Structure formats: structure tokens, C-alpha cells
């Protein structure tokens, strides 16, 4: 359980890093007009014209993964009972939806043939954080059932 706690605590640092890291590089993409797009710069660009969509991205990309991570830390420390693992599973699904949306946007932008779009290391970091959180959650559930 200690290893899961350490891995989960590292996500409290890695998630915010993934939010400022470049998700993609785009040239001549009319939607953003940026060279590198991160989660935070994407939210800022959306906020100007599509604030409701920006709020949805904030929920999926920022709030859901961090809430899940904090809940798992509290479960690992014995501050919350394991019955909260169901809530962490729901939050994890919301976070995975964000990865799907980002991949969909990249695919659409490439399909439109408007400029050039490349994935950047931040997308891989964000995806790795979400997947690590999933593994930590599954391992925690398995250990809780074994008790």
C-alpha cells in the first residue's frame, strides 16, 4: 500500500505539470492560433468564446483527475473508507473522456487539412498520468477486496 501511496502522491505533481506541457503543436490552426497548445492554454482560448465548453474541459482535465488522486491518497492513508473507491472509478472515467476528446480534436484538425498538427510530449505525459491513476485505483480496489 505504501508504494501505491507514493505513486499516487507523485501524480499530485505530475498532473499539474501535464497541464502546462504542450499537448500538440499546430501551425495555421484557426481555432487557437497558437504554436503549442497545452491544457491550460486551450482552456484559456476556449474561455473567450466557448466558456461552457471550457468549464467542461476544466471538469474533465483538471478537477476529475485531481479529485480522484486526492480521494485515493485519503483512502491510502486510512482517512476515508474503501467504499469511496466507486467514486474514484467514476472520476477516472471522466478523466479518460478528456483524453478521448483531445485525440478527437487532433484527428479532426488533421482531417481538415488546415495546417499541420503534431502531438507533443505533454499529451503522452497527461495520458500516462491518467493510466497510472487507473492502475493505482485498480490495485487499491484489489487490495481492499483482499482484506
Secondary structure, 3 states (H helix, E strand, C coil): CHHHHHHHHHHHHHHHHHHHCEEEEEECCCCCCCCEEEHHHHHHHHHHHCHHHHHHHHHHHHHHHHHHHHHHHHHHCCCCCHHHHHHHHHHHHHHHHHHHHHHHHHHHHHHHCCCEEEECHHHHHHHHHHHHHHHHHHHHHHHHHHC
